[in-house]
């Protein structure tokens, strides 16, 4: 299987988990908690890092801010383009795992 390359790939671990977390809309603190949960506690994002990442992901059109009842909290969600990029990276990772398994490496 050949996966079409995109300039955004490979995703960083932080970006991967943020996009995965934003399949359900959430604000910064919720995203931080979800990322920690999804990663089994392996990935913890500091607030400054989180908000910088959210700004960059918004500029790249991977996520978008949604209207919120609370003006102090921005709610973010993954865009269709973000879902496409996440799926491409998951396929890329799966291809690497399959290659390792075909070489007799137990994963």
Secondary structure, 3 states (H helix, E strand, C coil): CCCCCCCCCCCCHHHHHHHHHCCCCECHHHHHHHHHHHCCCCCCCCHHHHHHHHHHHHHCCCEEEECCCCCCCCEEEECHHHHHHHHHHHHHHHHHHHHHHHCCCCC
